[in-house]
Amino acid sequence: MPATLEVKCTSDDCEMDMFEMHYTYDMPDGVGVAEFQCPYCGGTECLEELSP
């Protein structure tokens, strides 16, 4: 099973509540939610990693 990262968008103007990213390749150390953007609103500062 590939590793997953569960993320939620906290922007009040966004309709996306949460999404999962599945890794099928090795991610470099230190890569986290800050390197991505919301696929719905395009925001970056509004993303928050959900605890496993």
C-alpha positions in Angstrom: 0.0 0.0 0.0 1.5 3.4 -0.9 2.1 5.9 1.8 -0.6 8.6 2.1 -0.8 12.1 3.3 -4.3 13.4 4.5 -4.7 17.1 4.1 -7.5 19.5 4.8 -8.1 23.0 3.4 -8.9 25.5 6.1 -9.9 28.4 3.8 -13.4 29.7 4.6 -13.9 30.4 0.8 -13.0 26.8 -0.3 -15.4 24.0 -0.8 -12.7 21.3 -0.4 -12.8 19.8 3.1 -10.0 17.1 2.8 -8.1 15.0 0.3 -5.5 12.3 0.3 -2.2 12.2 -1.6 -0.8 8.8 -2.3 2.9 8.4 -2.8 4.0 5.8 -5.3 7.6 7.0 -5.2 10.1 8.0 -2.6 9.5 11.6 -1.3 12.7 13.5 -0.3 13.1 14.0 3.5 11.4 17.2 4.7 8.7 17.3 2.0 5.4 18.0 3.6 2.1 19.7 3.1 3.9 23.1 2.7 5.1 22.1 -0.8 1.6 21.6 -2.2 -1.4 23.6 -3.0 -5.2 23.0 -2.7 -6.5 21.4 -5.9 -9.8 23.4 -5.5 -8.9 26.9 -4.5 -5.1 26.9 -5.2 -4.2 28.1 -1.7 -1.0 27.1 0.0 -1.1 28.7 3.4 -4.5 27.2 4.1 -3.4 23.5 3.9 -3.1 21.5 7.1 -1.9 17.9 7.5 -4.4 15.7 9.3 -3.0 13.4 12.1 -3.0 9.7 11.3 
